[in-house]
Amino acid sequence: MNKLLACGCSYTNVRNARLYPASLHPGQKCWPNYVADHLKLECVNIGRTGGGNDDIFNQVIKYISES
């Protein structure tokens, strides 16, 4: 199956409480989920809160090399 790999900072990480209030239900969708749904792809979200460019790059390389 084709996948959409989403990596980035807190705007990508759905678990970031500052962007997504506690009143939202568990499993709240983040932007990568909407893009993946539109493109009919599986979403793999490896975003991390506080992730800088080096961290994002390293996560992508690690994910690709382990997949």
C-alpha positions as CSV (number, residue, x, y, z in Angstrom):
1,M,0.0,0.0,0.0
2,N,1.2,3.5,-0.7
3,K,1.9,5.7,2.2
4,L,2.1,9.4,3.0
5,L,5.0,10.0,5.4
6,A,4.5,13.1,7.5
7,C,7.3,14.4,9.7
8,G,7.7,17.8,11.2
9,C,7.3,19.7,14.4
10,S,4.3,20.3,16.7
11,Y,2.1,21.3,13.7
12,T,2.4,17.7,12.5
13,N,2.3,16.0,15.8
14,V,-1.4,15.5,16.8
15,R,-0.4,14.8,20.4
16,N,0.6,18.4,20.9
17,A,-1.8,19.6,23.6
18,R,-1.1,23.3,23.0
19,L,-2.5,23.1,19.5
20,Y,-5.2,20.6,20.2
21,P,-7.3,21.4,23.3
22,A,-8.0,18.6,25.8
23,S,-11.7,18.9,24.9
24,L,-11.0,17.2,21.6
25,H,-11.5,13.4,21.5
26,P,-8.6,10.9,21.3
27,G,-7.8,10.1,17.7
28,Q,-8.3,13.7,16.6
29,K,-7.0,14.1,13.0
30,C,-4.1,16.3,12.1
31,W,-3.3,17.8,8.7
32,P,-1.4,14.8,7.4
33,N,-4.5,12.6,8.0
34,Y,-6.6,14.9,5.9
35,V,-4.1,14.9,3.0
36,A,-3.7,11.1,3.2
37,D,-7.5,10.7,3.2
38,H,-7.8,12.9,0.1
39,L,-5.0,11.1,-1.7
40,K,-6.3,7.7,-0.5
41,L,-3.0,6.8,1.2
42,E,-2.1,5.4,4.5
43,C,-0.8,8.1,6.8
44,V,2.4,7.5,8.7
45,N,2.9,10.4,11.1
46,I,6.3,10.6,12.8
47,G,6.1,14.3,13.7
48,R,7.5,15.3,17.1
49,T,6.9,18.3,19.2
50,G,10.0,20.6,19.2
51,G,11.5,18.9,16.2
52,G,13.9,21.1,14.3
53,N,15.1,20.6,10.8
54,D,18.0,18.3,11.8
55,D,15.6,16.1,13.8
56,I,13.1,16.0,11.0
57,F,15.8,15.0,8.5
58,N,17.1,12.3,10.8
59,Q,13.7,10.9,11.4
60,V,12.9,10.6,7.7
61,I,16.3,8.9,7.0
62,K,15.7,6.5,9.9
63,Y,12.1,5.6,8.8
64,I,13.1,5.0,5.2
65,S,16.2,2.9,6.2
66,E,14.1,0.7,8.6
67,S,11.2,0.2,6.2
